[in-house]
Amino acid sequence: MVQSQSPDLDRVFGALTDPTRRAMLARLAEEGSLSVSDLGRPLPMSLPAVMKHLDVLEAAGLLARRKQGRTVTCRLVGGPLEDAMGWLQRHARFWDESLDRLAAVVEREP
């Protein structure tokens, strides 16, 4: 069994696996903060289903909710995405170097 090095990073990547959650994050990135109703309005699902997606995003640290009166607004939290990008960049460097070495070997063959 593989041991997880970062449960927080696992939650971020897990949250990003779903296209609905990615769409929610994209809207928040474009529009700043939105109410839960506004965020869920274009989605073909019930409000309870939207809330479940928001729970996953909040647990991953990608989303912050604030309640004012009866309105709950959501906003994107960028820190966990920056951590995920750092992880991806470290691995991209590895693959870039590996592919460069492979290309050099292939080019030397007759």
N, CA, C and O of each residue as an XYZ file, in Angstrom:
440
protein
N       0.844     -1.184      0.000
C       0.000      0.000      0.000
C       0.885      1.242      0.000
O       1.897      1.295      0.698
N       0.495      2.229     -0.782
C       1.246      3.475     -0.884
C       0.889      4.370      0.295
O      -0.285      4.592      0.594
N       1.920      4.877      0.956
C       1.706      5.806      2.052
C       1.549      7.215      1.492
O       2.333      7.647      0.648
N       0.546      7.917      1.961
C       0.324      9.287      1.510
C       1.327     10.216      2.173
O       1.519     10.158      3.387
N       1.962     11.067      1.391
C       2.907     12.029      1.921
C       2.211     13.301      2.372
O       2.718     14.004      3.247
N       1.069     13.606      1.794
C       0.368     14.838      2.115
C      -1.142     14.630      1.986
O      -1.685     14.677      0.882
N      -1.814     14.401      3.107
C      -3.271     14.240      3.036
C      -3.962     15.478      2.464
O      -4.986     15.358      1.793
N      -3.411     16.669      2.724
C      -4.011     17.888      2.185
C      -3.946     17.884      0.666
O      -4.926     18.214     -0.003
N      -2.800     17.512      0.124
C      -2.635     17.456     -1.328
C      -3.543     16.377     -1.927
O      -4.096     16.562     -3.012
N      -3.693     15.269     -1.232
C      -4.597     14.211     -1.697
C      -6.027     14.730     -1.793
O      -6.736     14.426     -2.753
N      -6.452     15.510     -0.807
C      -7.808     16.066     -0.827
C      -7.976     17.058     -1.989
O      -9.024     17.091     -2.633
N      -6.948     17.857     -2.248
C      -7.028     18.824     -3.350
C      -7.183     18.084     -4.673
O      -8.096     18.374     -5.444
N      -6.291     17.125     -4.939
C      -6.393     16.394     -6.202
C      -7.683     15.589     -6.274
O      -8.271     15.468     -7.349
N      -8.130     15.040     -5.159
C      -9.408     14.325     -5.135
C     -10.567     15.241     -5.481
O     -11.462     14.858     -6.235
N     -10.557     16.442     -4.936
C     -11.626     17.405     -5.219
C     -11.609     17.817     -6.689
O     -12.661     18.050     -7.284
N     -10.420     17.906     -7.269
C     -10.292     18.354     -8.659
C     -10.644     17.276     -9.684
O     -10.703     17.562    -10.879
N     -10.875     16.051     -9.236
C     -11.206     14.985    -10.186
C     -12.586     15.142    -10.800
O     -12.855     14.594    -11.868
N     -13.451     15.875    -10.145
C     -14.825     15.996    -10.619
C     -15.006     17.236    -11.495
O     -14.644     18.335    -11.075
N     -15.557     17.087    -12.705
C     -15.725     18.238    -13.600
C     -16.677     19.304    -13.047
O     -16.506     20.489    -13.330
N     -17.667     18.895    -12.270
C     -18.584     19.878    -11.680
C     -17.840     20.766    -10.692
O     -18.039     21.981    -10.672
N     -16.988     20.166     -9.876
C     -16.229     20.961     -8.907
C     -15.225     21.862     -9.611
O     -15.015     23.000     -9.191
N     -14.600     21.367    -10.679
C     -13.687     22.226    -11.446
C     -14.435     23.405    -12.055
O     -13.916     24.521    -12.080
N     -15.654     23.168    -12.548
C     -16.463     24.248    -13.110
C     -16.824     25.267    -12.035
O     -16.817     26.470    -12.297
N     -17.133     24.806    -10.849
C     -17.437     25.719     -9.744
C     -16.226     26.589     -9.419
O     -16.360     27.798     -9.232
N     -15.063     25.983     -9.352
C     -13.841     26.743     -9.061
C     -13.537     27.745    -10.169
O     -13.100     28.863     -9.900
N     -13.768     27.345    -11.402
C     -13.520     28.249    -12.530
C     -14.435     29.471    -12.446
O     -13.997     30.595    -12.690
N     -15.689     29.253    -12.104
C     -16.610     30.392    -11.969
C     -16.184     31.302    -10.840
O     -16.232     32.525    -10.975
N     -15.769     30.723     -9.729
C     -15.320     31.547     -8.606
C     -14.049     32.322     -8.966
O     -13.872     33.462     -8.537
N     -13.167     31.702     -9.751
C     -11.947     32.386    -10.176
C     -12.286     33.581    -11.064
O     -11.619     34.613    -10.996
N     -13.306     33.446    -11.885
C     -13.705     34.519    -12.783
C     -14.498     35.619    -12.085
O     -14.303     36.803    -12.358
N     -15.381     35.226    -11.196
C     -16.346     36.177    -10.657
C     -16.093     36.587     -9.206
O     -16.849     37.390     -8.658
N     -15.069     36.066     -8.589
C     -14.814     36.403     -7.186
C     -15.661     35.546     -6.273
O     -15.461     34.334     -6.200
N     -16.592     36.148     -5.584
C     -17.457     35.366     -4.706
C     -18.862     35.305     -5.286
O     -19.324     36.233     -5.949
N     -19.528     34.184     -5.019
C     -20.896     33.960     -5.492
C     -21.703     33.330     -4.375
O     -21.161     32.637     -3.514
N     -22.991     33.575     -4.398
C     -23.856     32.873     -3.449
C     -23.960     31.411     -3.887
O     -23.711     31.072     -5.044
N     -24.326     30.574     -2.953
C     -24.488     29.150     -3.273
C     -25.522     28.987     -4.382
O     -25.327     28.194     -5.303
N     -26.616     29.734     -4.296
C     -27.656     29.647     -5.331
C     -27.125     30.045     -6.695
O     -27.382     29.359     -7.685
N     -26.383     31.153     -6.759
C     -25.825     31.597     -8.037
C     -24.812     30.598     -8.582
O     -24.753     30.351     -9.787
N     -24.027     30.035     -7.696
C     -23.015     29.064     -8.116
C     -23.664     27.796     -8.660
O     -23.161     27.199     -9.612
N     -24.765     27.389     -8.065
C     -25.432     26.158     -8.488
C     -26.434     26.322     -9.609
O     -26.839     25.337    -10.226
N     -26.847     27.566     -9.886
C     -27.913     27.813    -10.859
C     -27.662     27.174    -12.226
O     -28.580     26.544    -12.750
N     -26.479     27.296    -12.836
C     -26.312     26.715    -14.181
C     -26.096     25.200    -14.187
O     -26.020     24.589    -15.253
N     -25.998     24.600    -13.018
C     -25.691     23.172    -12.950
C     -26.970     22.336    -12.979
O     -27.968     22.703    -12.360
N     -26.938     21.219    -13.696
C     -28.136     20.370    -13.797
C     -28.268     19.438    -12.593
O     -28.257     18.216    -12.739
N     -28.394     20.031    -11.402
C     -28.505     19.210    -10.191
C     -29.256     19.987     -9.122
O     -29.456     21.197     -9.228
N     -29.659     19.273     -8.105
C     -30.403     19.879     -7.008
C     -29.470     20.680     -6.098
O     -28.252     20.503     -6.134
N     -30.046     21.551     -5.295
C     -29.261     22.327     -4.344
C     -28.529     21.429     -3.339
O     -27.373     21.706     -3.017
N     -29.172     20.346     -2.827
C     -28.418     19.458     -1.934
C     -27.193     18.837     -2.607
O     -26.166     18.642     -1.957
N     -27.290     18.523     -3.906
C     -26.133     17.972     -4.627
C     -25.037     19.026     -4.753
O     -23.854     18.716     -4.608
N     -25.429     20.272     -5.024
C     -24.463     21.369     -5.092
C     -23.756     21.495     -3.747
O     -22.536     21.655     -3.695
N     -24.515     21.423     -2.665
C     -23.945     21.551     -1.320
C     -22.924     20.448     -1.044
O     -21.907     20.700     -0.399
N     -23.178     19.246     -1.518
C     -22.218     18.147     -1.323
C     -20.908     18.445     -2.041
O     -19.830     18.191     -1.504
N     -21.001     18.982     -3.250
C     -19.781     19.360     -3.971
C     -19.036     20.461     -3.220
O     -17.809     20.431     -3.120
N     -19.774     21.422     -2.700
C     -19.141     22.506     -1.948
C     -18.475     21.979     -0.681
O     -17.424     22.480     -0.283
N     -19.068     20.983     -0.050
C     -18.460     20.370      1.136
C     -17.097     19.763      0.798
O     -16.142     19.902      1.562
N     -17.017     19.090     -0.352
C     -15.756     18.473     -0.779
C     -14.706     19.563     -1.039
O     -13.555     19.438     -0.620
N     -15.111     20.621     -1.728
C     -14.181     21.712     -2.027
C     -13.717     22.408     -0.752
O     -12.547     22.772     -0.629
N     -14.619     22.590      0.181
C     -14.251     23.232      1.442
C     -13.324     22.338      2.266
O     -12.374     22.830      2.874
N     -13.590     21.041      2.291
C     -12.729     20.107      3.023
C     -11.315     20.083      2.447
O     -10.349     19.851      3.173
N     -11.197     20.323      1.138
C      -9.885     20.358      0.487
C      -9.201     21.707      0.672
O      -8.047     21.879      0.279
N      -9.903     22.656      1.265
C      -9.331     23.972      1.492
C      -9.387     24.881      0.277
O      -8.770     25.946      0.273
N     -10.121     24.474     -0.758
C     -10.181     25.232     -2.005
C     -11.266     26.304     -2.002
O     -11.324     27.144     -2.900
N     -12.115     26.268     -0.994
C     -13.292     27.119     -0.971
C     -13.534     27.595      0.451
O     -13.352     26.844      1.409
N     -13.940     28.838      0.579
C     -14.351     29.378      1.880
C     -15.789     29.855      1.752
O     -16.168     30.464      0.752
N     -16.580     29.572      2.772
C     -17.974     30.010      2.786
C     -18.170     31.030      3.898
O     -17.545     30.959      4.956
N     -19.051     31.975      3.625
C     -19.389     32.970      4.636
C     -20.896     33.182      4.608
O     -21.500     33.351      3.548
N     -21.479     33.168      5.782
C     -22.927     33.354      5.872
C     -23.224     34.754      6.370
O     -22.706     35.191      7.398
N     -24.063     35.444      5.625
C     -24.513     36.772      6.029
C     -26.033     36.765      5.905
O     -26.577     36.732      4.801
N     -26.700     36.796      7.035
C     -28.149     36.651      7.026
C     -28.508     35.258      6.551
O     -28.048     34.263      7.111
N     -29.334     35.190      5.512
C     -29.718     33.882      4.970
C     -28.901     33.499      3.744
O     -29.109     32.429      3.173
N     -27.988     34.349      3.340
C     -27.205     34.108      2.126
C     -25.816     33.580      2.479
O     -25.097     34.164      3.290
N     -25.466     32.481      1.861
C     -24.127     31.911      2.009
C     -23.358     32.203      0.733
O     -23.788     31.833     -0.360
N     -22.216     32.870      0.877
C     -21.381     33.156     -0.283
C     -20.119     32.298     -0.232
O     -19.633     31.931      0.837
N     -19.615     31.998     -1.401
C     -18.416     31.166     -1.538
C     -17.349     31.970     -2.268
O     -17.647     32.791     -3.136
N     -16.105     31.715     -1.897
C     -14.983     32.318     -2.614
C     -13.873     31.285     -2.730
O     -13.740     30.385     -1.900
N     -13.090     31.439     -3.771
C     -11.960     30.550     -4.036
C     -10.830     30.852     -3.063
O     -10.561     32.013     -2.754
N     -10.174     29.809     -2.584
C      -8.975     29.939     -1.760
C      -7.825     29.361     -2.589
O      -7.840     28.183     -2.946
N      -6.836     30.193     -2.890
C      -5.801     29.809     -3.840
C      -4.640     29.001     -3.290
O      -3.954     28.317     -4.050
N      -4.407     29.063     -1.998
C      -3.235     28.397     -1.432
C      -3.105     26.929     -1.783
O      -2.039     26.509     -2.233
N      -4.150     26.130     -1.596
C      -4.034     24.711     -1.944
C      -3.762     24.472     -3.427
O      -3.082     23.511     -3.786
N      -4.288     25.341     -4.291
C      -4.003     25.197     -5.724
C      -2.536     25.482     -6.013
O      -1.927     24.830     -6.862
N      -1.968     26.456     -5.308
C      -0.542     26.758     -5.482
C       0.307     25.574     -5.037
O       1.309     25.258     -5.677
N      -0.085     24.915     -3.944
C       0.637     23.725     -3.485
C       0.571     22.612     -4.525
O       1.566     21.935     -4.786
N      -0.607     22.429     -5.116
C      -0.771     21.401     -6.150
C       0.068     21.741     -7.375
O       0.681     20.856     -7.972
N       0.100     23.013     -7.754
C       0.928     23.428     -8.894
C       2.411     23.181     -8.622
O       3.145     22.754     -9.514
N       2.844     23.444     -7.410
C       4.237     23.172     -7.052
C       4.561     21.694     -7.201
O       5.618     21.332     -7.718
N       3.658     20.851     -6.749
C       3.854     19.399     -6.869
C       3.928     19.006     -8.341
O       4.801     18.233     -8.736
N       3.018     19.536     -9.149
C       3.015     19.223    -10.575
C       4.282     19.714    -11.266
O       4.831     19.022    -12.124
N       4.744     20.899    -10.898
C       5.955     21.441    -11.518
C       7.181     20.601    -11.184
O       8.039     20.394    -12.042
N       7.273     20.117     -9.954
C       8.410     19.247     -9.589
C       8.392     17.981    -10.430
O       9.439     17.528    -10.894
N       7.225     17.412    -10.629
C       7.135     16.189    -11.419
C       7.297     16.459    -12.907
O       7.811     15.608    -13.633
N       6.877     17.600    -13.365
C       7.066     17.960    -14.778
C       8.551     18.078    -15.092
O       9.001     17.660    -16.158
N       9.317     18.655    -14.148
C      10.772     18.758    -14.353
C      11.382     17.369    -14.516
O      12.226     17.159    -15.387
N      10.960     16.429    -13.686
C      11.466     15.056    -13.776
C      11.169     14.472    -15.157
O      12.058     13.914    -15.800
N       9.916     14.601    -15.615
C       9.550     14.021    -16.894
C      10.219     14.741    -18.053
O      10.591     14.105    -19.040
N      10.378     16.045    -17.953
C      11.085     16.780    -19.003
C      12.523     16.282    -19.138
O      13.007     16.050    -20.246
N      13.198     16.120    -18.006
C      14.580     15.635    -18.035
C      14.647     14.211    -18.565
O      15.547     13.877    -19.335
N      13.697     13.366    -18.158
C      13.679     11.977    -18.634
C      13.444     11.917    -20.138
O      14.097     11.143    -20.839
N      12.530     12.716    -20.629
C      12.250     12.720    -22.064
C      13.407     13.302    -22.860
O      13.673     12.862    -23.979
N      14.099     14.288    -22.293
C      15.286     14.831    -22.963
C      16.368     13.766    -23.093
O      17.012     13.658    -24.137
N      16.569     12.983    -22.045
C      17.571     11.905    -22.103
C      17.166     10.850    -23.130
O      18.011     10.355    -23.876
N      15.885     10.506    -23.172
C      15.398      9.534    -24.144
C      15.597     10.055    -25.567
O      16.032      9.309    -26.444
N      15.286     11.307    -25.795
C      15.464     11.899    -27.132
C      16.929     11.867    -27.543
O      17.240     11.606    -28.705
N      17.835     12.129    -26.599
C      19.265     12.106    -26.908
C      19.701     10.705    -27.309
O      20.495     10.544    -28.236
N      19.190      9.690    -26.618
C      19.536      8.308    -26.960
C      18.989      7.940    -28.330
O      19.690      7.321    -29.131
N      17.764      8.307    -28.603
C      17.142      7.976    -29.891
C      17.871      8.670    -31.040
O      18.049      8.082    -32.107
N      18.290      9.907    -30.830
C      18.995     10.654    -31.875
C      20.370     10.079    -32.170
O      20.872     10.227    -33.284
N      20.990      9.424    -31.192
C      22.335      8.839    -31.399
C      22.282      7.523    -32.127
O      23.284      7.103    -32.705
N      21.128      6.847    -32.117
C      21.030      5.551    -32.776
C      21.061      5.742    -34.292
O      20.505      6.706    -34.817
N      21.730      4.794    -35.001
C      21.835      4.899    -36.473
C      20.521      4.655    -37.177
O      20.458      4.710    -38.405
